[in-house]
Amino acid sequence: MSRADAGADTGSASGEKAKRESFTGTSVKRVEDHRILTGQAEYIHDITPEGCLHMALLRTTHPHARIESVDTSKAEDHPDCALVLTGEDLVEDYNPMPCGLEGFEEWSLATDKVRFVGEPVAAVVATDRYVAEDIVDLIRVEYDVLEPVVDSIEACDDEVVIHESVGTNVPDGECLEFGDPEGAFEDAAHVVEREYSWGRISGVPLETAGVVATYDPDHDEFDVDCNIQLHTLVDDTIYETLGYPPEKVRVNVPADIGGSFGTKIAIHRYCSLASMASQHLDGTPVKFVEDRVENLQGGDMHCTDRKYRVKLALDDDGTVLGLDTWFVDDFGAFPRYPVNQALKPLSVVSGAYDIRDVRYDYDLVLTNKTSQTAYRGFGVPPHLYALEMAMDEAARELDIDPTALRHKNLVQPDQMPYTIASHNVYDSGDYPEALDHIQDIVDEKEVCEGGLLDPAVVEAKREEGKYRGVSYTLLIEPGVSGSDWTDRQRSDREALKVRDRDEVAELPEHLRAEVRDDGTIQAWLAADSSGQGHQTIVAQLLADELEILPSDIDTGYLDSVTAPTVYGSAASRMAVMLSGAAKGLGEKLKGNLRQLGAQEWGIDVDDVVYRDGGVERVDSGDRFSLADLAAIDGGINDPKTRVSYDYQHPVTELPEFDEALRNKFPVYPTAAFAANAPIVEVDTQTGQVEILKFYSLRDCGTQLNPDIVEGQAHGGLAQGIGAALLEEFGYDESGQPQAVTFFDYLLPSVKNIPPLELHHTETPSPFTATGAKGTGEGGMIDGPAAIASSINAALEPLGIVADEIPATPDRLRRKVREAQE
């Protein structure tokens, strides 16, 4: 069935017909789901080449110790041992792994010291994983145990320095001032200052990190199949470690991986080690897949671990005059690639509030814990959590209703596009209306007889020691990150003050396609997927551009050598970037096909039009289908039916972002948002929190595929619930991790995910090709702050604030006891 036939089936008037023929904006079923649900999807775990050997790692149990000796003799004598590698072997032939800051040297296997429990010290390659694990136990390591650094605040004192060559545990920090924060606090009638803590969490994907590496001795190059995220952007962490140019290290990521959310950006250690092992074994394939304990304990996948101090300056009427935030970010043993997550909150530094005078101050601190990597939201969730807690406490201190305080300070719709103090720009939205709307919904459905917030029910529950409450919050999801700002911490910051706009270099999004012999389209993405539905979105977008059906479009993925470097699937980018790329690619291909038809007919290109999956002569109506054009194009050296397109990041065309770009401040040109109202019940006898129902009004601009948007929201909110109430990679005072299995690291499940009632509005972005905004990090960004604020509302009679995340039962019960003493 053709696109025209699909439209004819509707039997509608022309205007309605055209509307129905647009696949973009409709819930087209995900093309990825069939192979996943039928077991046809291939994951890294499924790839085992003939003759493949398996790698296992010896990991230290010490958080901080000097390596005195490594005895591998018994391991090497084992009949099934193919290879043993130590840090000493790596130093001879390879390079240390790239770090996020200058001056650090981290090897794929520890050399002089171990700096966190779970750090690999040796690698063993054997016939299978079970044997390799047994051989690992034969390696003997002698350590000189050192005092660990565990508390991030105490780490700042540098009494024990983790990296002697650096000389401090605080390798980076910056205090940024926008407007006149000092004046704002001097003039304020009220100053509210509080401290908050955000615990170490992460994404914990269903599929752990995995790699199959093969060295080709004939061509002196590597093929690396792995589930790394951003494979064309961070492949340098592999090829630089190996000491090879990028064209010699081909990194390929399958179409399906079992989740990432940023956590697989930092699996280059495994990719490099497997590659090194294959090279030492003259090209024998080597495979490594993390087990779950490795993933949780030392898998280089932990994320944000912060302690905050927040100050608000306010007038008597509740107008917020100034904001001052300071935080310590515990990055673990090494400052990895995502040191810039300390800066991303600048993109929403004042949340949804109109605050012009802001101070943003942070210290990046090292401790003897697993290194941080990226995780959904990339530093924004804890910042918004701390800000919203401060707003709740300010409301209490000024005796103002928290919702009224928020409402009074919201950015107004007539201020859009709104440039925040730190020079990022919010593109569109009506925040007051959204907050009113979600409150109206809850009032109508729950603040009524028999509702969850029926005053009589609330009072009766309180007599039982169960406190119910709801808070109305509006949180912003910054979307579509630029790339130029992400190396600010490795830049000369003084030089940035005189930097010219022309020096800014952003990364485009690459898309390519060709018309196949049967008239269908084969498209290729340069960015890998983590399950967001990119193949479906590309099919929808290109179907509209080329006036064909999504089923006539197949989408694959390019490896790191074939593809150009793109930023890829992170920072809520892909919906917007793929929209622009598909639009540009479609226009380019249609232009080529018109030229091809004109050449064949021997007429001027202006006398040829593209329509319904083919080209037509204006004068006669003669037509070439896409299959015809593929056949005509077969003998041409410069094929017209094969095109590629690089879509430039939206900010490159927007002068509104010039100030942020010049100074390498975070640029995020879309501002999706959510007005949330989770209804919670806190059992004061146990400290247990139950979310009875979660109401959310969400806006991501134009919804390219509403089902995918809905799925992203559900998944994000599930992660937000886990962050708020359950998950934490805790460490004891001796530096030992306390969450190394799922008995310790608690995940949300059907038992604690409440009914979610989601509503949607659409305020299209004026900055993007389709009006879409980023939506990949929502839920995790807005959920924790919303839940914590509702806990505050429930426990307001006791004067309790959820000043620690996660708000676990023991923490809340302790606060209740203190309040009742």
N, C-alpha and C positions, 0 to 999 in steps of 0.2 A: 504494500500500500504506500502510495506517495504522500508527501506532505499535503499536496492539494486534495488528495482523496480524504485524508484525515480531516481536513477542514470541511469538505463537502458533507461528510457524515453528520456534522452538527446541524445542518439544515437551518443555520442562523442567518440573520441579516449580516451585511458585510462588516459592520463595526464590531458586532458581537463575535462574528466568525474570526476576525483577525485577533481579537482578544483571546479566544479559546485556542487559537493555533500557537500561541506563545507557550513554549514549554518552560521557559524560565519563569519562576514564580509559582510553579505547580509542583505537587508532590509526586514527581516521577519516581517509580521504585528504583532503589539502588541496584545498579548492575552488579556491584560487588557481592551482593548478598547471596545470589544463587550458588556461586562456587563455594562460598564460606559455609552455607547451610547444608550443602550436599557433600561436604568433605573434599572438594576438589581444590581448595586453596592450598598452596604450597608455602610453608613457612621455613625459616632457616633450620629449624629442628628436623625438617623432613629431608634436608639435603645431605646426602652422604655418598660422595663419589667412590668409585671402585678403588680399593686399596687405601682408603682413608684411615689415618691414625687419629687417636684422640688425646687431648691434652687435659691435664689436671694441674692444679696450682697448690703449692704449699703456702699457706697464709699464716702470718704471725698471730699469736695470741696476746702479744704485748702492745700496749698503746704507744709506748715510747721506749726505745732501747737501741743501743749501739750493737751492730752486728760484729761479733768477734771472729767467727769462722762459720763456714758452711761446708759440711762433709757430705758429698754426694756419692761416695764410693760404693756403698751397699746398694743404692738405687741403680747405679750404672751397671752393677754386676747382675742385676735381675735379668733373667733370660727374655722377658717380654718387654724390656725397656728399650725404646728406640732412641731416646734423647733426653738429656737433662740440661736445662739452662738455668744459670744464676745471673744475678746482676753483674757480676764480674765479666761474664761472657758477653753481655750486651754492651758494656762500656768499650770493649775492644772493637766492635763492628758496627754499632748503631748510634743513634742519638737519643738524648733525653726527650721526653714528651713535651710539646709546647705547653706553656703555662699562661695564665691570664695576666700576670704581672711580670715585669722584668726582674731578673736576679735569682729566680728559682730554678732548681734542677731536679726534675722528677723523672725517674727511670721506670720503665714498664715493670721491672723487678727491683725491689729495694737493693741499694748498694751499701752505703755506709750505715744508715739508720733505718729503723721502722718507725712510723709516726702515727699509725692508727691500727687498731685491732682489725685484722682481715686484709692488711696490705700484703700482696704477693711477694714472696722471697725467692721462690724457685718454681720452675715449670717442668713437668714430666710429660713426655709423649710415649704412648704405648699402644698396644693392639686394640684395646677398648678402654672405656672410661673407668670401669670397675678395677681393672688391673692398674691403670694409671693412678687411681686413688690409693691403692695398696702400696705402690712404689713410693708415692709421696711420703708415706709414713716411715720410709727407710732413711730419709734425709735427716741429718742431725745439724742443728744450728745452735751455736753458742752465742748468748746475748749478754751484754752489760746493761741491766735494766736501769732506766732513768725515770726521774719523777715526771708524771704526766701533767699536762696542762688541760684542764677540763672545763672550768668555768670561764665564760667569755669575758666577763668583767675583770676577773682576776688575771686573765691573760694579758690584759692591757698594761699590767705592772711590769711585765718582762722579767720577772724573777727567774723563770725557767724559759729559755728561748728555744723554740722548736727548730728553727733554721739558723744555725750560728752564722752562716755566711751572709744572711740578711740582717741579723742583729736585733730584730724586733718581732713581736707577735702582731703588730699593727702595721702591715705593709702599705696600707692605703687608707685614705679618708679624705673628705672634702667638706667644707662648710660653704654653702651657697646661699646668698641672700638676694631676694627679689623685692623691689619696692623698698619700704622703710619699716622692717619689722621692729627695730628698736623703738622707733617713734610710736608705732602702734601699741606696744606694750606699756610705754610710758604714759600714754593718754588714756589707757583703758580703765574703766570703772571696776572691772573684775579680771583677774588672771587665774585661770584654772590650770594646775599642773599635776599630771598623773604619770604613773609608770605602768607599762604593760609588757607581757611576754608572749611570744609566739613560738611554739615548740617545733622541733625539727620533724618534717613530714616528707612524703614523696608520693609518686604516682603508683608505684608497685604494679607494673603492667602484668597482664596475664602471662605473656610470653617473656621470659627472661632474655638477657643479652646472649647472642649467639653469633658464631662466625665459622666459615669454612674458607681457609686460605690455601692457595696453590701457587707455588713459585714455578716459573717457566725458565729453566736454566738456558735453553736455546736462545731465548730473546731477552733474558735478564729482566723479567718483569713479573708482576704479581696479579693474580685475580683473587679478589676478596669478596665473597658473598657474605653479607652480614645484615643485621637489622638496625644499623646505626641510623639516627635521625639527621636530616640535613646533609645528605651524603655528598653533595657537590660543594657545600660550604665548609664542612669540617673535615673533608678528606685530607686536608693538610696535616691534621693531627696524626694521620697514619703515614703518609708518604714522607713527611719531614722526619718522623721518628725512624723510619726505615732508611732514610738518607737517599731517597730516590726522587727524581722529578715526577710531577703529577701524571704525566702520560705513561709512566711505567707502572702505575698502581691503579688498577681498574677496580673501583668499588661499586658493587651492584647490590641493590636492595630489592627484594621481591615485592610484588604488588600488595601483598598482605603481610602485616606484622601484628602481633597481638598486643597492641597498645604501646604508647611511649609517653606522651604528654610532656616531652622534653627530657625525660630521664635517660633516653638512649643516645643523647648527644655525646655523652662522655664514655662510650664503650671502646674508645680507640685503643686502650691498653690491650684488650683481648685481640682486636684485629691485628695489632702490631706483633704481639707475641706469637699468634698462630702463623703469621706470615714469616717471621724469623725462623720459627721451627721448621716450616716447610722448606725454607731456603737451606737450612742446615741439613735437611734430609733429601737434598737434590731434587726437590719438586714433588715429593709425596704430599698429597693433600692432608691438612691437619684441621681438625674440628674441635671447637670448644663451645660448650653451652653452660651457662651458670646454673647451679642448682639454687633452690630458693634461699637457703641459708646464706650462700655466697652473695646473692642479690641483696638481701636485707642487711647483712653485716658489713660487707666491704665491697659492694658493687658500684661504687662511685656514682650513686644515684640519689643520695639524700639531698634535701633542699632546705629552704630558708629556715634559719634558727636565729631569732632576733629578740633583743630586749630594747624597749622603747621608752623614751621620755617625751611626752607631748604637752605643749603649753598652748592654751587659747587665750587671746585677749578679747574681751567682750564689753559692750556698752550695757547700761542698765536694761535696755529693751531687748537684749539678746542678740544684737547685731555683732557678728564676729568680725573683729578688726584685724586680727593678726594670728598667724599660726607659726609655731616653732616646734620642729620635730628633730629629735636626735635618736639614733639607734646604733647599737653594736650588732653587726652581722657576723655570726660564727660560721666561717667558711671551712672549718675542719683543717686538715693537715696541709692542703695546698690550695692556692687561689686559682681555680680552674678557669676554663673558658668563660663561664657566665658571671665574671665579676661585675658585669654591667647590670645585673639584676638589682644591685644596690642603687642604680640610677633610674631604672624604669619607673618607679613611683613618681618621679618628677612629671611624668606625662599626665598624671591625675593628682598632683600634689595637694590640691585643696578639695579633692572629691567633687561632689556636685555643687559645691558652695562658692559663692562670689567673695573670695578672699584675695585681696591684692598684695598684702604685705606678708611675706613668707620667708622663714629661714629653714633650710634643709641641711642637716648635718649628720654625717655618719662616720663610723670607724669600721673598717673591714679587719676582722680579727681571726687569727689562726689558733686552733686547738688540736689536741690529739684525738680527733674524730675523723670519720670518713669525710672525704671532700664533698663539697656541694656541687650539684649540677642544676640545670634548669628544671622547673616544674610548672605546670599549667598556671599562668598568671605572672610568673617570673618576678616575684618580689612585690607585686601590687597587693595581693590579698592581705598580708600582714599590715601594710601601710593603711589601707582603708579600714581594717579592723581597729587599729589604734586610734585613727581619727574619729570613727563612729563611737568608740568607747568614751573618748574625751567629750564628744557632743552630748552623750547621755549624762556624764558627770557634771558638765556645765549646766545642763537643764536642771539637775537636782540642786546645784548650788544656787542658781538664780530663781529657783522655784517656778520654772516655766515648763509647760508640757513639752516633752521631747520632740513630738511631731511638729508642734508649733515652732519650736526653735529651728528645726531643720527647714521647715517651710519658709520661714522668714529669710533664711540665708541662701536659698537655692538660686542658681543662675536662672534668669528669666528667658522665656522664648524669644523676646525681642532683642536679646543680647547675642543671639546666634548669628553666624559663627562666633564663638566666644574664645578669646585668647586668654589663657590662664596666666598666672604670674610667672610661671617657668617657661612661657612662650610656646607651649603646645596649644593646639586649637581644637575645641569641641565643635563638631560640624553642625549638628542639628538636634532638636529634641525639645519637648515641653515637659520639663521636670516637675513643675508644680501640678500640672494636670495629671501626670502619671501617679504622683504620690496621692493626690485626691482620689483618683480612680481606684487604686488598690484599697484605700481605706473605705471607700463607699462599698466595694464588694464585700469586704469583711464585715462591715457594719450590717449590711443587708442579710448576710448568710449566717453570721455567727454571734453578733451582739443582739440576740433576739431570744425569745423563749425557746428553750431546748437546744440552742446553739452552744458551741464550744465555749463561747465567752458570755453566755447568759449570766448576768450578775448574780443571780441566785445560785447557779451551778458553781460559779467561781468561788463564791463565799462558802458553799458547802464543801467543796474540795479543799479549801484552805483550812477548814476545821479538821480535815483529815491529815493536814500537814503537806498538802499538795498545792503548790502555788502556780497558777496559770497566768500567762501574759502574752502580749503581742506588741511588737514595735514595727513602725513603718519607716523603712530606710530606702534610699535611692542611691545605688552604686553604679559607677561608670566602668565599662570595659574598654580600655584603649585598644585600638585595633590597627593592624597593617603597619607594623614597625618599619621604619627606615633602617638602613644598615650603617650609614656613615657614623652615627653617634656611638656605635657600640664599642669603639676603641678609645673612647674619651680618656679612660684611666691609663692608657698607654701612650697618651699624647702629651705634648708640651702644653700645659694648660695656660701658660702665659701667652704663648703664640696664638692661642685660640681667640684672644681678645682683639687681634688685628687680622683675623682670618677673613679671606674674601669668599663670597658666595660661590664663585666659580671653582673653588677648590673642593667643593662638596662632591662626593662620588657615591651614588646610590646603585644598588643592584637591581636589574630588571627581572621580570618573570619571563621565562622562555617557553614557547609552545611551538610545535611543528606538526605538520600533517601532510598527507598525500592522498590523492584520489586513486583508489585501487581499480583493477581491471573491471570489477563488477559494479563500479560506481559507488561503492561504499567508501567511507573515510577511515584512514588509520591516523590517529593522533598520538603524539608522544609528549609526556611531561618531563621536565628536567628535575622537578621536585618530587621526592619520595612521599609516600602517604603513610599515615599512622592509623588509617581506618576512617578518615573524615568523609569519604565519599567523593573524592576528586574525580574519579572516572565518570561518575554519574553527572556531576556538575559540568564537566567539560562537554559531555554528550548533550546536555540540555542547551548549554550556551552556543555551541557550534551548530546544533540543529536549528536554532533560531536564526543564526547568521546565514547559514547555507540553505535554509528553507527546505530541510529534509527531516527525517525522523531520528530521534536519539538512537534507536535500534540500528541505524545505518552507520553509527560511529563507534569505533573501538579505540580505546585509549590504553597505551602502554607507558613504560617508564624507561628513561635513558640512564646508562651508567655514568660514573663520574668522569670518564675520559671522553665519551661521546657528547655529553651535555656540557654547556657552559656553566660557569659558576653562578648560581642563583641563591638567594636567601632561603627560599623554600618554605616548607610547612612548619611554621612557628609564628608566634605573636599574632594570632588571629588574622593572618594575611591572605589565605588562599582564595577565599570567596571573591574578595575585591581584586586581587592580582589576576586570578583566572578570568574574571569578567573582562578586564581590560585586554588581557592577552587573547582571549577568544574573539573579542570584537575586532581587534587589530588583525588577527590571523584571518578571520573570515573575510574582511574587506580586502586584504591583500590577495587571497586566493580567488575571490570573485573577480577582481581586476585582472588577474592572470588569465582566468578562464575566458573572460571577454576578449582579451587580446588573442588568445588561441583560436576562438571562434572567428574573430575578424580575419586572422591570417588564413584560415581554411576557406572562408567565403570570399576572401579578397576584397573586403570592404573596410571602411573606417571603423575604429573601435567604438566611436560614439553612436554607431548604428547598430550596436549589439547591447542587449540588456541581459542581466542575470535574473532568472525567475524560477522558483520552485525546483531547485536542484538541477539547473541546466542553463544554457544560454540560448537566446532567440534573436533572430533578425527582426529589426523594427519594421522593415518594409514588407516582408513576406510572411513572417511568423514561423519560418523554418527553425528547427530546434536541434541542438545537440544535448543529449543527456550527459550526466557525469561519466557514465561508462563510455559513451562516444568520445568524450574529450580525453579520457585516459588512453583510448586506442589511438587517437590522432597524435597525442603527445609522445607516443612511444619512441619515435626515432629522433627526437630533438635533443641536442646536447645540453641545452639549458631548460630542463623540464619546467613547464608552467604549472603542472599539477602537483608539484612538491614545493612547499613553502615553509618558512619558519618566521617567527615574529618575536621580538623582544619588547615587552610592555614595560615602560619606565614607571618607576614608583610615582604615585600621584603627587607627592610633595615637590617633585622636580618642576612642576608646572604652577605651583602655588606660592605666590610671594608672601602669603600670610605666615609661612614657616621659615622665612629667611633668617630671622634672629635665632631661632632654635638650631637651624642647620649650621649657621656660622660658628656657633658656640658648642656644637656637638651635645646639645641637650636632646633628650628623647623626643622623636617625632612620631606621632601616631595620628593620622588624619581622620580616623573615624572614632566616634564615641558611642558605642552601643550602651544601653543602660537597662537596669532592672529595678523596679519598685517592688520590694519584698515585704511579706507579712507572714513569717512563720509563727504559728501558734504553739507555744511550748507549755509543758507542765513539768515543774521541778518538785521531786519528792524530797522534802527537807530532812526526812529521816534517813535517807540513803544517799542523797546527792545525785540521784539518777535523773537525767533529763530525757523526756519523751517529746518529740515533735508530733503534735496531734494532727496538724495539717499545715501544708506549706502553700501559701498563695503567692503568686509572682506574676507581675505584669512586665513583659520583656519587649525590647525594641532594638532590632538590629538593622534598621533601615529596610530596604527591599529584601524580602525573603526569597532567595533563589530557589530553594526547595524546602517548603515548610516542614515536611517530615524530618529532614535532616536537621533543621534548626531545632525542632522539638526534641530530637534525640540528643543533640549537643547539650541542650538545657537540662534534660533529665540526668545525663551522665555527669555534667558539671556540678549540678546540685548534690548528687550523690557524693562526689568527691568533697564538696564543701561541707556536707554533714560529717563526713569522716574527719576532716580537718578540725571542725569545731568541737567535736565531742569524743572522738575515739583514737585517732592515730597519733603516734609520737615515737620517734627514735630516741629514746632516753639513754643516758649514760650514767653510770654510778660515779662516785668520787674518785675511783681508781682508773677511770677511763674505759671500763668494760661496757660494751653495748648491752642494753637490756631488752632489745626487741630483735631477735634473730629468727623467730618463727612466727607463724600466724596465730599462735597462742598468745604471743606477746604484742605483736603489732596488729591491732584490731581494725578490721575493715567494715565499712557499712554493708549491710545485706538487706534482704527482704524483711528482716526482723526490725530494722530501725530506719528504713526509708519510709517516710510517711506518705499519705496521699498527696500528690502534687497537683495543684490546680493552676495551670499556666494560661495566661492571657497574653495577647500580642497586639502591639500597635506598630505602625510603620511610619517613621519620619525619614524619608530617603536622604542619603548623604549627598550634598551638592558637590562633593569632591571626587566621586567615583563613577565609573562608567555605567553602572546599573542602579546606583543609589544604595547598593549593599554596603553594610558595615561588617567589620569582623565580629565573629560570634563563637570562635573556638575555645575561648577561655572563660566564658561566662559561667555562672554557677559556682565554680571554684573561686572566682574573684569576689562575687557578691554574697555567696551563701554564708561563709563563716561570720562575717560582720553582722549580717542580718540575724542569724541565730543567736549570737552573743548578745545583741541588743535586746532581743526578745527575752532572753534569760534575765537581763537587767530589769526589764519591765515586770517580769513575774516576781522577782525578788526585791523589788523596790521597797515594799513595806519593811524589809529587814535591812535595807541600806547596803545590799550586796551588789557588787559589780563583777562581771566575768572578766577579770583582768589577766587571766592566763588562758591560753589556747594550747591544747584542747581543754575544754571545761569538763574535766573528768569528775566522776562521782566523788572521789576522795578529796579533790580540791574544793568542790562546792560544799561538801559536808563539813570540811574544816572551817569554811567561811561561815556556815550556818551556826556551828558551835560557838565560834568567836562572837557572832552577832547576838547569840542568846545568853552569853555569859554576863 
